[in-house]
Amino acid sequence: MKRCSTCNRTYSDPNLSFCIEDGTPLTPVEDESTVVSPPYQPPGSYVPPGTQVPRRRVWPWVVGILGAFILGIVVLSIAAVILAPRFLRARQNGPITVYTREAENSNSTAPPANANVETANANANVNANAANANVDSLPPPTDRDEVMAQLRDLENDWTLANINDDKKALERILADDWVGQLQDGGIQGKADYIRTNRRDVRVEKWDFDDLKLNLIGDRASLSGKIKLKLRDEDDLKFDFLDKFVWRDGRWQATGSEVKPRD
């Protein structure tokens, strides 16, 4: 009988010299009656003494952990791509919904930006209308010298607009009810006058002479002579009578008669 001094296991095979569990050399047992056999344990793998146990490879674990990490990042990226647009839409739509509910349930909610813009535009229109109303309500001037200066400037603007065919200026100078008397005795309205007017490049300068003013309230008439100096041609001379009305805060022509003179 032999015994292992490490695990106290006994062996009856006389040919064994080492313990098959841990490789410890066996020692003979003198009194077999005092030997207590340990509980039976299944035999493990026998490693002869001096044999190096191979180390487990670590790189498969590293590769596995790294692969799991990369897979997790890919899954999170896909989830972000799918869920991010929904989140953004929810963020964008959220404030509008909240404002609508507050606007319906509370009178203290601040108005939207569009309301401020509309209010500003309305105020601007009111101010413009007020300014126009103030201009329109201006009474006609009563000083004859002042009226003479205003109508003389208006006659110069009118002549210049005729020569340059400035239809915008003619539209402003002539009242909508303007009527002109033609040399053949016919009459012409504002629209026809502006439409048939043509630019005259022959005129170099003009002069007014013998101007006479007739002023009654908001009505005025100016008569006189006009001489047009032409390039390389004889001068043109006319007698004229223009009628005006004070309207919308300014003088506007309502009628005209022009006759050539020798």
C-alpha atoms as a printed R data frame, in Angstrom:
    type eleno elety resid chain resno       x       y       z
1   ATOM     1    CA   MET     A     1   0.000   0.000   0.000
2   ATOM     2    CA   LYS     A     2   1.292   3.422  -0.952
3   ATOM     3    CA   ARG     A     3   0.052   6.913   0.017
4   ATOM     4    CA   CYS     A     4   0.336  10.386  -1.510
5   ATOM     5    CA   SER     A     5   1.635  12.848   1.018
6   ATOM     6    CA   THR     A     6  -0.108  15.735  -0.732
7   ATOM     7    CA   CYS     A     7  -3.658  14.522  -1.197
8   ATOM     8    CA   ASN     A     8  -3.486  11.525   1.249
9   ATOM     9    CA   ARG     A     9  -4.775   9.221  -1.448
10  ATOM    10    CA   THR     A    10  -3.708   5.603  -1.156
11  ATOM    11    CA   TYR     A    11  -2.876   3.226  -3.927
12  ATOM    12    CA   SER     A    12  -2.708  -0.578  -3.813
13  ATOM    13    CA   ASP     A    13  -0.982  -0.919  -7.178
14  ATOM    14    CA   PRO     A    14   2.678  -1.742  -6.362
15  ATOM    15    CA   ASN     A    15   3.777  -0.495  -9.805
16  ATOM    16    CA   LEU     A    16   2.708   3.117  -9.138
17  ATOM    17    CA   SER     A    17   5.416   5.377  -7.849
18  ATOM    18    CA   PHE     A    18   3.677   8.769  -8.304
19  ATOM    19    CA   CYS     A    19   0.214  10.054  -7.437
20  ATOM    20    CA   ILE     A    20  -1.998  10.182 -10.493
21  ATOM    21    CA   GLU     A    21  -3.722  13.341  -9.156
22  ATOM    22    CA   ASP     A    22  -0.849  15.693  -8.488
23  ATOM    23    CA   GLY     A    23   2.311  13.675  -9.410
24  ATOM    24    CA   THR     A    24   3.644  13.568  -5.851
25  ATOM    25    CA   PRO     A    25   5.958  10.567  -5.175
26  ATOM    26    CA   LEU     A    26   4.126   7.875  -3.213
27  ATOM    27    CA   THR     A    27   5.345   6.650   0.154
28  ATOM    28    CA   PRO     A    28   4.683   3.121   1.513
29  ATOM    29    CA   VAL     A    29   2.051   2.720   4.238
30  ATOM    30    CA   GLU     A    30   3.112   0.465   7.121
31  ATOM    31    CA   ASP     A    31  -0.232  -0.059   8.895
32  ATOM    32    CA   GLU     A    32  -3.118  -0.322   6.491
33  ATOM    33    CA   SER     A    33  -5.687  -0.463   9.244
34  ATOM    34    CA   THR     A    34  -4.982   3.123  10.290
35  ATOM    35    CA   VAL     A    35  -5.240   4.560   6.825
36  ATOM    36    CA   VAL     A    36  -8.443   6.402   6.114
37  ATOM    37    CA   SER     A    37  -9.196   6.701   2.467
38  ATOM    38    CA   PRO     A    38 -10.420  10.116   1.434
39  ATOM    39    CA   PRO     A    39 -13.747  10.498  -0.330
40  ATOM    40    CA   TYR     A    40 -13.662   9.433  -3.889
41  ATOM    41    CA   GLN     A    41 -12.929  12.197  -6.387
42  ATOM    42    CA   PRO     A    42 -13.001  11.744 -10.113
43  ATOM    43    CA   PRO     A    43  -9.505  11.665 -11.549
44  ATOM    44    CA   GLY     A    44  -8.345  14.924 -13.116
45  ATOM    45    CA   SER     A    45  -6.060  15.416 -16.001
46  ATOM    46    CA   TYR     A    46  -2.665  14.154 -15.202
47  ATOM    47    CA   VAL     A    47   0.179  16.504 -15.905
48  ATOM    48    CA   PRO     A    48   3.563  14.943 -15.577
49  ATOM    49    CA   PRO     A    49   6.044  16.818 -13.479
50  ATOM    50    CA   GLY     A    50   8.113  19.355 -15.398
51  ATOM    51    CA   THR     A    51   5.446  19.775 -18.103
52  ATOM    52    CA   GLN     A    52   4.504  23.421 -18.842
53  ATOM    53    CA   VAL     A    53   0.790  24.135 -18.942
54  ATOM    54    CA   PRO     A    54  -0.023  26.018 -22.184
55  ATOM    55    CA   ARG     A    55  -1.347  29.568 -21.642
56  ATOM    56    CA   ARG     A    56  -4.740  30.456 -22.959
57  ATOM    57    CA   ARG     A    57  -4.711  32.837 -25.920
58  ATOM    58    CA   VAL     A    58  -5.948  36.332 -25.066
59  ATOM    59    CA   TRP     A    59  -6.390  37.830 -28.553
60  ATOM    60    CA   PRO     A    60  -9.666  35.993 -29.332
61  ATOM    61    CA   TRP     A    61 -11.209  37.703 -26.307
62  ATOM    62    CA   VAL     A    62  -9.840  41.085 -27.356
63  ATOM    63    CA   VAL     A    63 -11.180  40.627 -30.891
64  ATOM    64    CA   GLY     A    64 -14.560  39.560 -29.535
65  ATOM    65    CA   ILE     A    65 -14.860  42.556 -27.184
66  ATOM    66    CA   LEU     A    66 -13.731  44.945 -29.905
67  ATOM    67    CA   GLY     A    67 -16.217  43.468 -32.368
68  ATOM    68    CA   ALA     A    68 -19.048  43.802 -29.832
69  ATOM    69    CA   PHE     A    69 -18.065  47.437 -29.233
70  ATOM    70    CA   ILE     A    70 -18.043  48.242 -32.949
71  ATOM    71    CA   LEU     A    71 -21.384  46.484 -33.417
72  ATOM    72    CA   GLY     A    72 -22.858  48.562 -30.589
73  ATOM    73    CA   ILE     A    73 -21.667  51.794 -32.226
74  ATOM    74    CA   VAL     A    74 -23.194  50.748 -35.567
75  ATOM    75    CA   VAL     A    75 -26.526  49.950 -33.904
76  ATOM    76    CA   LEU     A    76 -26.547  53.313 -32.080
77  ATOM    77    CA   SER     A    77 -25.698  55.154 -35.309
78  ATOM    78    CA   ILE     A    78 -28.550  53.494 -37.190
79  ATOM    79    CA   ALA     A    79 -30.937  54.304 -34.342
80  ATOM    80    CA   ALA     A    80 -29.782  57.941 -34.352
81  ATOM    81    CA   VAL     A    81 -30.296  58.238 -38.120
82  ATOM    82    CA   ILE     A    82 -33.827  56.867 -37.812
83  ATOM    83    CA   LEU     A    83 -34.914  58.704 -34.688
84  ATOM    84    CA   ALA     A    84 -33.142  62.068 -35.139
85  ATOM    85    CA   PRO     A    85 -35.506  63.402 -37.885
86  ATOM    86    CA   ARG     A    86 -38.521  62.473 -35.807
87  ATOM    87    CA   PHE     A    87 -37.038  64.227 -32.802
88  ATOM    88    CA   LEU     A    88 -36.281  67.353 -34.815
89  ATOM    89    CA   ARG     A    89 -39.791  67.429 -36.272
90  ATOM    90    CA   ALA     A    90 -41.188  67.074 -32.794
91  ATOM    91    CA   ARG     A    91 -39.018  69.960 -31.598
92  ATOM    92    CA   GLN     A    92 -40.079  72.142 -34.522
93  ATOM    93    CA   ASN     A    93 -43.765  71.377 -34.214
94  ATOM    94    CA   GLY     A    94 -43.784  71.480 -30.448
95  ATOM    95    CA   PRO     A    95 -43.636  75.267 -29.866
96  ATOM    96    CA   ILE     A    96 -46.379  75.936 -32.446
97  ATOM    97    CA   THR     A    97 -48.726  73.470 -30.732
98  ATOM    98    CA   VAL     A    98 -47.970  74.907 -27.313
99  ATOM    99    CA   TYR     A    99 -48.551  78.468 -28.522
100 ATOM   100    CA   THR     A   100 -51.825  77.535 -30.184
101 ATOM   101    CA   ARG     A   101 -53.154  75.985 -27.010
102 ATOM   102    CA   GLU     A   102 -52.027  78.908 -24.908
103 ATOM   103    CA   ALA     A   103 -53.545  81.351 -27.395
104 ATOM   104    CA   GLU     A   104 -56.847  79.529 -27.190
105 ATOM   105    CA   ASN     A   105 -56.882  79.238 -23.388
106 ATOM   106    CA   SER     A   106 -55.231  82.498 -22.288
107 ATOM   107    CA   ASN     A   107 -55.589  86.154 -23.174
108 ATOM   108    CA   SER     A   108 -52.102  86.989 -21.840
109 ATOM   109    CA   THR     A   109 -50.165  85.110 -24.523
110 ATOM   110    CA   ALA     A   110 -47.812  87.360 -26.509
111 ATOM   111    CA   PRO     A   111 -48.817  87.828 -30.186
112 ATOM   112    CA   PRO     A   112 -46.722  86.171 -32.904
113 ATOM   113    CA   ALA     A   113 -44.080  88.050 -34.875
114 ATOM   114    CA   ASN     A   114 -46.407  88.344 -37.876
115 ATOM   115    CA   ALA     A   115 -48.874  90.231 -35.742
116 ATOM   116    CA   ASN     A   116 -46.181  92.735 -34.823
117 ATOM   117    CA   VAL     A   117 -45.282  93.197 -38.504
118 ATOM   118    CA   GLU     A   118 -48.920  93.649 -39.454
119 ATOM   119    CA   THR     A   119 -49.356  96.125 -36.607
120 ATOM   120    CA   ALA     A   120 -46.296  98.084 -37.746
121 ATOM   121    CA   ASN     A   121 -47.581  98.139 -41.323
122 ATOM   122    CA   ALA     A   122 -50.981  99.264 -40.142
123 ATOM   123    CA   ASN     A   123 -49.412 102.038 -38.083
124 ATOM   124    CA   ALA     A   124 -47.307 103.099 -41.070
125 ATOM   125    CA   ASN     A   125 -50.396 103.196 -43.268
126 ATOM   126    CA   VAL     A   126 -52.248 105.200 -40.646
127 ATOM   127    CA   ASN     A   127 -49.368 107.650 -40.391
128 ATOM   128    CA   ALA     A   128 -49.133 107.952 -44.180
129 ATOM   129    CA   ASN     A   129 -52.863 108.470 -44.457
130 ATOM   130    CA   ALA     A   130 -52.711 111.035 -41.678
131 ATOM   131    CA   ALA     A   131 -49.888 112.859 -43.463
132 ATOM   132    CA   ASN     A   132 -51.827 112.783 -46.721
133 ATOM   133    CA   ALA     A   133 -54.920 113.999 -44.927
134 ATOM   134    CA   ASN     A   134 -52.951 116.900 -43.479
135 ATOM   135    CA   VAL     A   135 -51.642 117.786 -46.945
136 ATOM   136    CA   ASP     A   136 -55.067 117.461 -48.529
137 ATOM   137    CA   SER     A   137 -56.578 119.688 -45.875
138 ATOM   138    CA   LEU     A   138 -54.141 122.537 -46.535
139 ATOM   139    CA   PRO     A   139 -56.078 125.612 -47.569
140 ATOM   140    CA   PRO     A   140 -55.218 127.282 -50.902
141 ATOM   141    CA   PRO     A   141 -52.744 130.132 -50.676
142 ATOM   142    CA   THR     A   142 -54.235 133.624 -50.793
143 ATOM   143    CA   ASP     A   143 -51.133 135.738 -51.383
144 ATOM   144    CA   ARG     A   144 -51.082 136.749 -55.042
145 ATOM   145    CA   ASP     A   145 -47.302 136.956 -55.293
146 ATOM   146    CA   GLU     A   146 -46.991 133.473 -53.800
147 ATOM   147    CA   VAL     A   147 -49.604 132.055 -56.165
148 ATOM   148    CA   MET     A   148 -47.944 133.796 -59.153
149 ATOM   149    CA   ALA     A   149 -44.581 132.232 -58.262
150 ATOM   150    CA   GLN     A   150 -46.173 128.770 -57.816
151 ATOM   151    CA   LEU     A   151 -48.047 128.901 -61.125
152 ATOM   152    CA   ARG     A   152 -45.025 130.259 -63.021
153 ATOM   153    CA   ASP     A   153 -42.937 127.315 -61.733
154 ATOM   154    CA   LEU     A   154 -45.749 124.973 -62.701
155 ATOM   155    CA   GLU     A   155 -45.857 126.469 -66.237
156 ATOM   156    CA   ASN     A   156 -42.096 125.887 -66.581
157 ATOM   157    CA   ASP     A   157 -42.472 122.267 -65.410
158 ATOM   158    CA   TRP     A   158 -45.363 121.779 -67.817
159 ATOM   159    CA   THR     A   159 -43.402 123.164 -70.800
160 ATOM   160    CA   LEU     A   160 -40.372 121.018 -69.946
161 ATOM   161    CA   ALA     A   161 -42.575 117.912 -69.619
162 ATOM   162    CA   ASN     A   162 -44.090 118.638 -73.056
163 ATOM   163    CA   ILE     A   163 -40.669 119.030 -74.714
164 ATOM   164    CA   ASN     A   164 -39.217 115.866 -73.099
165 ATOM   165    CA   ASP     A   165 -42.476 113.898 -73.346
166 ATOM   166    CA   ASP     A   166 -42.309 113.188 -69.607
167 ATOM   167    CA   LYS     A   167 -45.633 111.432 -69.226
168 ATOM   168    CA   LYS     A   168 -45.191 110.883 -65.495
169 ATOM   169    CA   ALA     A   169 -44.767 114.623 -64.931
170 ATOM   170    CA   LEU     A   170 -47.746 115.389 -67.183
171 ATOM   171    CA   GLU     A   171 -49.834 112.906 -65.207
172 ATOM   172    CA   ARG     A   172 -49.010 114.819 -62.025
173 ATOM   173    CA   ILE     A   173 -49.476 118.357 -63.463
174 ATOM   174    CA   LEU     A   174 -52.828 117.793 -65.187
175 ATOM   175    CA   ALA     A   175 -55.973 117.149 -63.164
176 ATOM   176    CA   ASP     A   176 -58.024 114.105 -64.111
177 ATOM   177    CA   ASP     A   177 -60.779 116.384 -65.445
178 ATOM   178    CA   TRP     A   178 -58.393 118.521 -67.546
179 ATOM   179    CA   VAL     A   179 -59.767 119.649 -70.930
180 ATOM   180    CA   GLY     A   180 -57.710 121.382 -73.597
181 ATOM   181    CA   GLN     A   181 -59.025 123.410 -76.544
182 ATOM   182    CA   LEU     A   182 -57.395 122.646 -79.896
183 ATOM   183    CA   GLN     A   183 -56.554 125.275 -82.523
184 ATOM   184    CA   ASP     A   184 -59.288 123.934 -84.804
185 ATOM   185    CA   GLY     A   185 -61.916 124.441 -82.107
186 ATOM   186    CA   GLY     A   186 -62.015 120.843 -80.880
187 ATOM   187    CA   ILE     A   187 -61.349 119.662 -77.324
188 ATOM   188    CA   GLN     A   188 -58.987 117.059 -75.913
189 ATOM   189    CA   GLY     A   189 -58.988 115.145 -72.621
190 ATOM   190    CA   LYS     A   190 -56.059 114.354 -70.357
191 ATOM   191    CA   ALA     A   191 -55.519 110.776 -71.575
192 ATOM   192    CA   ASP     A   192 -55.463 111.787 -75.275
193 ATOM   193    CA   TYR     A   193 -53.190 114.738 -74.546
194 ATOM   194    CA   ILE     A   194 -50.586 112.556 -72.784
195 ATOM   195    CA   ARG     A   195 -50.906 109.801 -75.373
196 ATOM   196    CA   THR     A   196 -50.434 112.035 -78.416
197 ATOM   197    CA   ASN     A   197 -47.695 114.245 -76.956
198 ATOM   198    CA   ARG     A   198 -44.290 113.823 -78.663
199 ATOM   199    CA   ARG     A   199 -40.807 114.904 -77.700
200 ATOM   200    CA   ASP     A   200 -39.533 118.000 -79.488
201 ATOM   201    CA   VAL     A   201 -35.737 118.152 -79.725
202 ATOM   202    CA   ARG     A   202 -35.793 121.457 -81.650
203 ATOM   203    CA   VAL     A   203 -36.548 123.630 -78.611
204 ATOM   204    CA   GLU     A   204 -33.479 125.166 -76.994
205 ATOM   205    CA   LYS     A   205 -35.195 127.541 -74.530
206 ATOM   206    CA   TRP     A   206 -38.479 129.360 -73.815
207 ATOM   207    CA   ASP     A   207 -39.631 132.572 -72.179
208 ATOM   208    CA   PHE     A   208 -42.895 133.747 -70.585
209 ATOM   209    CA   ASP     A   209 -44.050 137.334 -70.906
210 ATOM   210    CA   ASP     A   210 -46.987 139.554 -69.970
211 ATOM   211    CA   LEU     A   211 -48.283 137.117 -67.300
212 ATOM   212    CA   LYS     A   212 -51.599 137.983 -65.649
213 ATOM   213    CA   LEU     A   213 -53.110 136.181 -62.654
214 ATOM   214    CA   ASN     A   214 -56.772 135.846 -61.768
215 ATOM   215    CA   LEU     A   215 -57.280 134.272 -58.277
216 ATOM   216    CA   ILE     A   216 -60.646 133.404 -56.701
217 ATOM   217    CA   GLY     A   217 -60.481 131.061 -53.691
218 ATOM   218    CA   ASP     A   218 -59.217 127.669 -54.803
219 ATOM   219    CA   ARG     A   219 -59.448 128.607 -58.509
220 ATOM   220    CA   ALA     A   220 -56.828 130.473 -60.510
221 ATOM   221    CA   SER     A   221 -56.074 131.278 -64.123
222 ATOM   222    CA   LEU     A   222 -52.838 132.463 -65.709
223 ATOM   223    CA   SER     A   223 -52.655 134.134 -69.117
224 ATOM   224    CA   GLY     A   224 -49.693 135.438 -71.060
225 ATOM   225    CA   LYS     A   225 -47.316 134.884 -73.946
226 ATOM   226    CA   ILE     A   226 -44.723 132.168 -74.485
227 ATOM   227    CA   LYS     A   227 -41.860 132.187 -76.988
228 ATOM   228    CA   LEU     A   228 -40.047 128.974 -77.940
229 ATOM   229    CA   LYS     A   229 -36.564 129.388 -79.377
230 ATOM   230    CA   LEU     A   230 -35.842 126.624 -81.921
231 ATOM   231    CA   ARG     A   231 -32.534 125.364 -83.237
232 ATOM   232    CA   ASP     A   232 -31.926 126.647 -86.806
233 ATOM   233    CA   GLU     A   233 -35.584 127.712 -87.155
234 ATOM   234    CA   ASP     A   234 -37.744 130.722 -86.502
235 ATOM   235    CA   ASP     A   235 -39.088 131.167 -82.986
236 ATOM   236    CA   LEU     A   236 -42.596 129.958 -82.137
237 ATOM   237    CA   LYS     A   237 -44.868 132.386 -80.287
238 ATOM   238    CA   PHE     A   238 -48.202 131.611 -78.594
239 ATOM   239    CA   ASP     A   239 -50.846 133.290 -76.498
240 ATOM   240    CA   PHE     A   240 -52.129 130.992 -73.754
241 ATOM   241    CA   LEU     A   241 -54.711 130.809 -71.010
242 ATOM   242    CA   ASP     A   242 -54.316 128.050 -68.417
243 ATOM   243    CA   LYS     A   243 -56.792 127.325 -65.649
244 ATOM   244    CA   PHE     A   244 -55.913 125.717 -62.284
245 ATOM   245    CA   VAL     A   245 -57.595 124.323 -59.175
246 ATOM   246    CA   TRP     A   246 -56.172 123.807 -55.680
247 ATOM   247    CA   ARG     A   247 -56.650 120.086 -55.061
248 ATOM   248    CA   ASP     A   248 -54.871 117.530 -52.831
249 ATOM   249    CA   GLY     A   249 -52.708 120.276 -51.382
250 ATOM   250    CA   ARG     A   250 -51.323 121.562 -54.723
251 ATOM   251    CA   TRP     A   251 -52.253 123.399 -57.920
252 ATOM   252    CA   GLN     A   252 -53.442 121.213 -60.808
253 ATOM   253    CA   ALA     A   253 -54.260 122.296 -64.382
254 ATOM   254    CA   THR     A   254 -57.898 121.878 -65.372
255 ATOM   255    CA   GLY     A   255 -57.926 123.581 -68.768
256 ATOM   256    CA   SER     A   256 -55.783 125.189 -71.467
257 ATOM   257    CA   GLU     A   257 -56.195 127.376 -74.554
258 ATOM   258    CA   VAL     A   258 -53.243 128.056 -76.862
259 ATOM   259    CA   LYS     A   259 -53.278 130.279 -79.985
260 ATOM   260    CA   PRO     A   260 -50.323 131.043 -82.257
261 ATOM   261    CA   ARG     A   261 -49.461 134.697 -82.839
262 ATOM   262    CA   ASP     A   262 -47.441 136.432 -85.514
